[in-house]
Amino acid sequence: MAYRPSPSAAGSSLPPLSRPQLAEARRVRAVELFEDGVSNAEIARAVGVCSESVRRWRRV
């Protein structure tokens, strides 16, 4: 399951997230999943990135 903004945000008049904002949202979600003990592979699938990105974020 790839990262998707909440459904409530879809119906709002807010502008869509910029590319850097979307990247940061993915990283924030990955950290939440790290804290829940989710594996790198599952996090990668959940936020729509490769496993190497998740490994790099976890190291940082």
N, C-alpha and C positions, 0 to 999 in steps of 0.2 A: 504494500500500500504506500503510494507516494504521498509526500506532504501536500496537504491542501489547506487553504485558509478556512476558518470556521464558516459554516453556512450563514451565520448572522452577518458576517462581513460582506458576503456576496450580495446581499440586498441593500446594502447601505450606499450612501452617496460618496463614500471615501474613494479616492483614486486608488488604482491597483498599486501593489508594492513594486518598487523599482528593483532592478536586479540585485544591487547590494543589500537592500532590505530583505528580499526573499532569501538570499544566502545567509544572512544573519538569523532569520527566523528558523531556517533549517538547523543551524548550529545550536541555537537555543533549545530547540526540540531534541536534538541529539543529546545535549547535556542532561535534559530531564530524563531521557531514556537510560543514559549512563547510570544515573542515580537510582533508577529502578532495577538495575542489574541486567538489562537487556544486552544481548550479544552484538558485536560489531556488525555481523551479517544482517541481523534483524533490523538494526538501526539504519543501515544503508538502504535496505528495502523500504523502510517506513518513511524516510525523508527524501528518497529518490537520488541518492548519490552512490558512488562506488565505495567498496569496503576500505580502500586505501585512504580515502578522505576521512572516513570515520576513525581509522587508526591514527591518522595525523591529528585530528581534533582531540582524541583521547590523550595523546602524548602531551599536547599543549595544555 
